[in-house]
Amino acid sequence: MSTDEVIRVYGLCNRFGAQVVHEDLDLGIRRGEILALVGGSGAGKSVLMRSILGLQPYSAGRVEWFGLDVASLDDHARRAQERRLGVMFQDGALFSSLTVLENVMVPLKEHSILDEHFIRELARLKIALVGLPPDAADKYPEALSGGMRKRAGLARALALDPEVLFLDEPTSGLDPIGAADFDSLIATLHQALHITVILVTHDLDSVYAICERVAVLAERKVIVVDRPAVVQAHPHPWIQQCFRGPRARMAYTQHLAMQRSGTDPDPAEAPVAH
């Protein structure tokens, strides 16, 4: 495992009956980067994320967190390492019977020894950190818009100040303005908190706007991991269709315009338009 990698996957295999989702899959995630995990429908992006997080048993292979084999950790060591990871699932995955504040308090109650008062104050700070108004804290998920639910889920994912943050389709279901605002929020948090971010996404606007590297899932494994400029030149048919199609050209044009105006949070080299 490279010293600059916080997550490493070796030879991962995932099977569901006769269906093979991943086979001999390798992936390294570098400390401090924003990495996009992309692939076609059914490529197993979310399954890979859940396998890395230890939420999905895998058939073979090894997953390491911070140089430690997850499968070899005892319960105490595993819980200690889990505190270093945060995850936001699609649509926030909030507990419907709890308020936003209570949702954000859940990991703090489970993993800290702070008293109730301090836990509440910390939870309110996390809610403010993701751009939600103070009155959102006392609302239930059903009373929130889709974008607010995602931000509430993000606040909960950040509750324990994780070093690595996983985001599952963070901009899905958002309108273009809401998606762009969420991208900007992630870029700001990444810079301010010095966290590693992994985005499971199909949103090329997000890829071009904030991601330093892209990992492409196809044919049951990661076929390329590199900067968007390099990935889009890869000859694989799916990559060509995805990164050279009309939506990709629109995303790139917007990315280029933002770079010129100085508002693009991604300092990485822009891909070549075609």
JOURFEN-V958464 format. One record per residue. N is the residue number from 1. OMEGA is omega as a letter, one per 30 degrees, with the letter a starting at -180 (* if undefined). D_LAST is the distance of its C-alpha to the last C-alpha in Angstrom with 2 decimals. Layout:
BEGIN
N	OMEGA	D_LAST
N	OMEGA	D_LAST
END
This chain:
BEGIN
1	l	36.65
2	a	34.93
3	l	36.73
4	l	33.61
5	l	33.01
6	l	34.73
7	l	33.88
8	l	33.78
9	a	33.61
10	l	34.99
11	a	35.03
12	l	34.91
13	l	35.88
14	l	36.14
15	l	37.92
16	a	39.27
17	l	41.80
18	a	40.18
19	l	36.64
20	a	34.88
21	l	32.22
22	l	31.74
23	l	32.96
24	a	33.27
25	l	30.65
26	l	30.30
27	l	28.77
28	a	29.56
29	a	29.03
30	l	29.47
31	l	31.82
32	a	30.38
33	l	26.74
34	a	24.78
35	l	23.45
36	l	21.54
37	a	22.74
38	l	20.43
39	a	20.87
40	l	21.47
41	a	24.66
42	l	27.63
43	l	26.02
44	a	28.74
45	a	27.10
46	l	30.13
47	l	32.52
48	l	31.19
49	a	31.63
50	l	35.12
51	l	35.99
52	a	35.09
53	a	37.21
54	l	40.08
55	a	40.08
56	l	39.18
57	l	41.32
58	a	39.42
59	a	40.81
60	l	40.26
61	a	38.67
62	l	39.09
63	l	37.70
64	l	38.54
65	l	38.69
66	l	39.21
67	a	40.40
68	l	42.81
69	a	42.82
70	a	42.87
71	a	45.02
72	a	47.70
73	l	48.20
74	a	51.35
75	a	51.30
76	a	52.10
77	a	49.47
78	l	46.84
79	l	47.58
80	l	47.38
81	l	43.89
82	l	42.79
83	a	43.53
84	a	40.66
85	l	38.10
86	a	37.07
87	l	35.27
88	l	34.12
89	l	33.89
90	l	32.19
91	l	33.89
92	a	35.98
93	a	38.46
94	l	41.31
95	a	44.96
96	a	45.81
97	a	49.45
98	l	48.74
99	l	47.72
100	l	44.61
101	a	46.95
102	l	48.66
103	a	45.38
104	l	44.33
105	a	47.85
106	a	47.74
107	l	46.19
108	l	48.28
109	a	51.42
110	a	50.58
111	l	49.61
112	l	51.59
113	l	55.26
114	l	54.90
115	a	57.20
116	a	56.18
117	a	56.10
118	l	53.66
119	l	51.44
120	a	51.26
121	l	50.48
122	l	47.72
123	l	46.22
124	l	46.29
125	l	44.52
126	l	41.69
127	l	41.44
128	a	41.16
129	a	38.62
130	l	36.06
131	l	36.62
132	l	39.05
133	a	42.03
134	a	45.46
135	l	46.73
136	a	44.07
137	a	46.10
138	l	48.86
139	l	46.76
140	a	46.23
141	a	42.77
142	a	43.41
143	a	43.81
144	l	40.37
145	l	37.04
146	l	34.28
147	l	32.70
148	l	36.16
149	l	36.87
150	l	33.79
151	l	34.94
152	l	38.42
153	l	37.17
154	l	35.34
155	l	38.61
156	l	40.45
157	a	37.93
158	a	38.52
159	a	42.29
160	a	43.18
161	a	40.81
162	l	38.75
163	a	36.93
164	a	34.26
165	l	32.85
166	l	31.32
167	a	29.57
168	l	29.15
169	a	26.56
170	a	27.50
171	l	25.45
172	l	26.07
173	l	28.03
174	l	27.34
175	a	26.06
176	a	22.99
177	l	25.39
178	l	27.45
179	l	24.56
180	l	23.29
181	a	26.94
182	l	27.36
183	a	24.36
184	l	25.97
185	l	29.30
186	l	28.12
187	l	26.58
188	l	29.87
189	l	32.05
190	a	30.17
191	a	30.77
192	a	34.30
193	l	35.59
194	a	33.85
195	l	33.10
196	a	30.78
197	l	28.62
198	l	27.25
199	l	25.22
200	a	25.24
201	l	22.50
202	a	19.97
203	a	18.78
204	l	15.25
205	l	16.25
206	a	19.02
207	a	17.04
208	a	14.78
209	a	17.82
210	a	20.61
211	l	20.04
212	l	20.36
213	l	19.89
214	l	18.87
215	a	21.11
216	l	19.97
217	l	22.91
218	l	22.88
219	l	25.62
220	l	28.25
221	l	27.09
222	a	24.56
223	l	22.23
224	l	20.29
225	a	20.91
226	l	18.87
227	l	16.78
228	a	13.66
229	a	11.71
230	a	13.58
231	a	13.82
232	l	10.25
233	a	10.39
234	a	13.66
235	a	14.31
236	a	16.42
237	a	15.86
238	l	16.31
239	l	13.79
240	l	11.12
241	a	12.39
242	a	12.74
243	l	9.81
244	a	7.09
245	a	9.33
246	a	10.04
247	l	12.09
248	l	9.74
249	l	7.34
250	l	10.81
251	l	12.08
252	a	9.62
253	l	10.30
254	l	13.92
255	a	13.95
256	l	12.84
257	l	15.46
258	l	18.02
259	a	17.58
260	a	18.28
261	l	21.23
262	a	22.52
263	a	22.79
264	a	20.27
265	a	22.63
266	a	20.24
267	a	20.72
268	l	18.47
269	a	15.61
270	l	12.39
271	l	9.41
272	a	6.60
273	l	3.79
274	*	0.00
END
